[in-house]
């Protein structure tokens, strides 16, 4: 069919000459016809060829018949169109054939190029997959990088993709950090880099980073042996350079002048302390001007010393900023120059001189003590002794000045009969000298042949050695013995007296009584036991006497009179007996009641008076002893605290951690003991009736904050919070501000001792009809009824779930000081529901009143 083979169809119509002409110009025709136009012409030629066939058939029939056939104009037009269409069809067929040939040629060329590209890709992959290199390719967009190639096993580089990209796991830290920074700069800014990195296996790698149009490429190359050596040298040079810079940086920030000189002796480098000391503008100015730190004589001495040995060490002096300083100079001379360092020891020399003066002052102080003191050094040699030591043992001064050791001194005392003979002398001596190996003070008691009793305390020193203190306690023990004898005599005397005697303490409770007291008032045995309150006895005795005096007795025991006066009286009992009584105020706030049956003989009365005088003397002796011991304790405690603080100063000398801990324990324990002594003295002053209140206007807010600050450290130690509520409190009231602050401090300290960890203590103040009321509440275990009865009793510490055990004076002081103001104290508590202590102060006390508990 013509449509299937256009070339043959053209030959059938036009004889082929026109087709050859068209075929001779295929290129020009192909250029003029687009594929869409050629296809259209081909369709037209195929469709219009049918009329041409019809006309040809008619002409052939006419020729056969021999007749003329007239041809109309329309037929001519159809013939012309048919011829044109057929020509166009031929041209289109030829153009299509040529296009197919060109397309086939282009496909063949593309297949060749693709084969070449595949071959090139295979060659590239073969090159990249060599064992001595690995390439990481990052696409421009945020996609996972591709990794090609591998590195030798001896480099230590992992084959796993994730492990390889974690550079810090197989590269040295310095190399990993440098590579991470370089890769980040390559990907973000396109900055190329060349690095030499070191793996953790010690193998050097050359790393190159380049940025393409769409990719970032990092290439890891394992180096040859020569390249490895060069890379190792580069790495070593980098390390040395870094260490050199670090060392110079350290030298530059040292507070000690440091200098370096070249082989010609000229300054090559100095640190900041050097050019500051020589008053140069900067380092370059010091080097340029040749500013010397040491004088010419000192430099000559250094140069002379270097001729014999490379190290120079000596103390030299120089002038800095107009002042002369002493330096410990160390200078080292090498093959290419020297370096020196100067350490300022002027302050150390001044501290050494101060220490020597302190030691001399300490020795002078010890020499004036009545207590014998001897100090031995770490070699157990006698280093110091005071006059009391020499007087106690009666030793020759020449012998003591010869610095005998401790063993020789003990043997000398033994041979002279100064100390008692021991059954096992060697073991006793070793036990005594174990103080040199101890870290805590040791104590011994020596009973000397002459009857003296010596308390020996060996106190180890921080730098070795022991300070021996020999305290003569003969008189003290004798005094205590006589005191105990007097107390026993007093007890026996009271028990055998026919007069009734009852002594009540400052808390209103019975301290002691004799059987005659219970017999006269017909009291049961349980009513006259110690700690029974005076009001209990009053209730029992109220119906046994006409117009009984017990109301006055209670007032005398618990009242706060301006002046405590003794008085006498007489009462008649319901059974007809007549008693003469005496109210006697004893020291420490105690009150003694004596009862005499006046129906007895005068001799009994006289005996009672004599015994009463003896009792007063005994009590006075006891009171004087307690006051004497209390006041005498303050001086040594003050000395202990002072010397503890002195030992804590850096100038005294370095202490080990254990020694500092022991020193802290000594200081804290001494402070606690001093607080206890002060509390005892305060209570003694209150009991003696000589305590005076300094009445002034007390600012509530300031006083509460001051008391809270005093206990802040203890509260913080146990994570205890303090809640303060003074919204309903007055701005001020009249009282003794110091005592009020002491009351609040004792209440907060007591609450902090019992409050659980992480709980809250509430301090509140409000104005009431009676005056001003302070309350302190904690969430502790509370107080059982038996403890509540004795909570204000002195010297009865109670742990009851608390953290520490005190002297039992805190609440006693609170009660005494509140009642001195004319106020009152009450406690609201119960087991497992906390404790609230409430103190009520009058807004304006009538005046200063003495305690009379």
C-alpha positions, 0 to 999 in steps of 0.5 A: 500500500502507498501508505506503508511504503511512500517511496514506492508510491512516489515511483508509481505516480511521477516516474521518479525524477521529481523524487530524485530531485527531492532526495538530492536535497534531504538535508535542506528539506529536513531543515525546512520541515519540522517533524510535525509538518512532515507528518502532516504532509505525509497524511495529506499525500496519502489521502489525496492520492485517491482522485489521482488514481480515478483520473488515471483510470478514466484516461486509460479507458478513453485510450482503449476505446479510441475516443477523445476525452474532454478534461475539464478545468476541475479535473486539471486542478484535481490532477495538479493537487494530486501530483503535489500531494504525492510529491509531498508524501514522497518528500515526507517519507524520505525525511522520516527515513533520514530522521530514523537513520540519524536517531539510530546513529545518535543512539549508537553514539550514546551507547558508546559514551555510556559504555565509556562512562561505565568503564571510567566509573569502574576505574574510579571505583577501583582507584577509590577502593584501594586499601590505602585511602578512603573518601567521604562525600557529603551531598549539598543537601542534608543527606547522609554522606557516602563512604568509598574505599578503605584504610589498612587495618594497622591504622586502627580506622574502623570499617563500619560507616557510623564508627568511621564518622565518629572521628573521636573514637579512633583518632587522637583527641587533638586530631579529632578536634582539628578534623571536626572543625575543618569539616565544619568549615568545609561544609559551611564555608567551602574552605579547603584543608590539608591535615595530618592526623594521628590515629589512636593506634599511632598511625599518621593519616593525610586528610584532604578536604575539597568543596565541589559544586554539589558535594563536599569531599574528604579524603583519608590517605594512608602514608608511606613509611617516609611520609609517615616519618614526616607526618610523625615529625609534623605531629611531634612538632605540633605537640612541641609547639603547643607545649612550648606555648603552654609552658610560656603561657604558664611562665607569663602568668607566674607571679615570680620573675622568670627570664631566658638568656641566649648563648651570648648572655643577653635576655631572650624572653621574660615573663610579665612579672619580670618586666613589671618588676623592672618597670618596663612598658612591656616585654619588648621594651624590657628586651630591647633596653636590656633591663636587668632584674638582678644587680651586676654583682648578683649576675657575676655570682651566677656566671661564676657559679655556672663555670663549675656547675649548671645550677645556681641556687642562692638567696639574693636581694634586689630593689623593686619599687623602692623597697628591698626584697629578698628572692630565692634565685634558681638559674640553670645554664644549658648549651644554648643559653640559661633560664632563671626564676626568682621567688620572693621570700620576703614575706616568709622571712617576716613570718619566720621572724614573727613566728620566732617572736611568738614562740619566745612570747609563748615561752615567756607566758608558759614560764610564768604559769604555776602548772609545770610544762615541758616540751619535747621535739620529734626526737624526744629531746627536751626543747623547753621547760618552765620554772614550775617544771624545774620546781616540781621535780627539783632537777638540776638546771645544767641537766635540763639545759643539756636537752636530755631525752624523755627516757633519760629524764624518766630514769633520772626521776626514778633513780632520784625517787621522784616518781613511784616505782612501777612493777613493770618499769619498761612496759610502764615507760613504753605506755607513757611514751606512746604519746609520741605515736598518738594523734590525740592527747593522753592522760595519766595520773601519778601518785608520787612518793611524797603524797602528791597527786599529779595529772599528766597530760601528753599533747602531741604536736603537729610537727612531732613531739609532745607537750607534757603538762604536769598539773598538781591536783593534790589540793584540789583532791583534798578540797573535794574530799573535804567537801564530800565529807561535809556533804555526808556529815550534812546529810547525816546531821539533817537525818538525825535532827529533831527539827524539821528541815526542807530545802527547795530549789529555784524551780520550786521543787524539793531538794532535800528534807529530813524525817522530822519535817514529814513527822511534824506535818504528818506527810506521807513518804511519797510527798517528801520525795525529791522533785516534789513541787512546793505547791503539792506540799502546800495542798497537803499541809493546808488543812493541818494548821490554823492560818497556815504559812504555806502560801507565804512559803510558796511565794518565797520559793517561786516569787521574784521579790526585789529583796530576798529576806529571811524571816521567822514565824510561828504557826499552830497545828490542828493537833495542838503542836506549835511550830516555829519556822524560819524561811532562809534563802540559800545561794543558787536560788534555794530556800530552806524552811526549818521547823522547831517544835517549841514545846520541846526544850530550849536545848533542842532549839540551841542545837538546831541553831548550831546545826543550821549554822553548820549547814549554812557554812557547808552550803556557802563552801559549796557555793564558793567552790562552784563559783570559783571553779566556774570563774576559773574555767573561763580563763583556761578556756579563753586561752585554749580558744585563743591558741586554737585560733592561733594554730589555725592561722596560716602563719603558724605552720601547715597542718594536715587534714586530720590535724585541722579536723582535730583543731576544729573539734577543739575549737568547737568543743571549747566554744560549747564549753565556754557557752555552758560556763557562761550559762551557769554563771548567768543562772548563778547570777539569777539565783543569787538575786543580783541579775539586773535587767537593762529595760529599754524599748525592744524592736520586735522585728530587729530582735527576731531577725537577730535571733534567726541569724544566730541559728541560721547555720544550724538550720541550714546544716539540717535543711530546716526552714524557719517561718517567721510570723510577726504580722500581729506583733507590736512594733516594740515593747519594753524589756531587756533586748539582750535577754529577749534575744537570748531567750529566742535563740535558746528556743530556736536552738532547742527546736532545731535540735528536735525538728526533723530534717527538711521540716519547718520551725515557726516563730510567731509573735503577737500582741495579747491582752497580757502583753507580747507573746512569742511562740516557737513551734517545731514538728519534732517527736514532742514531749511525753508527760513525764518529760514535760514535768522536768523540762525546766529542770537544770542539768537534766539533758534529754535527747528524746529524738534530738540530734545532740545532748546538751547541758540541759540549761537552755529552757531553764535560762528561758524560764528564768529570764522570762520570769525576770521580766514578769512574764510566764512560760508554758509548753503545748506538746504531745507525743508525735505532734510537735512542741510549742513553747510560748513565752508571754512578756508584759508590754511594760514591766513594773521594773527590774526584778531579781529572779527568786526561783 
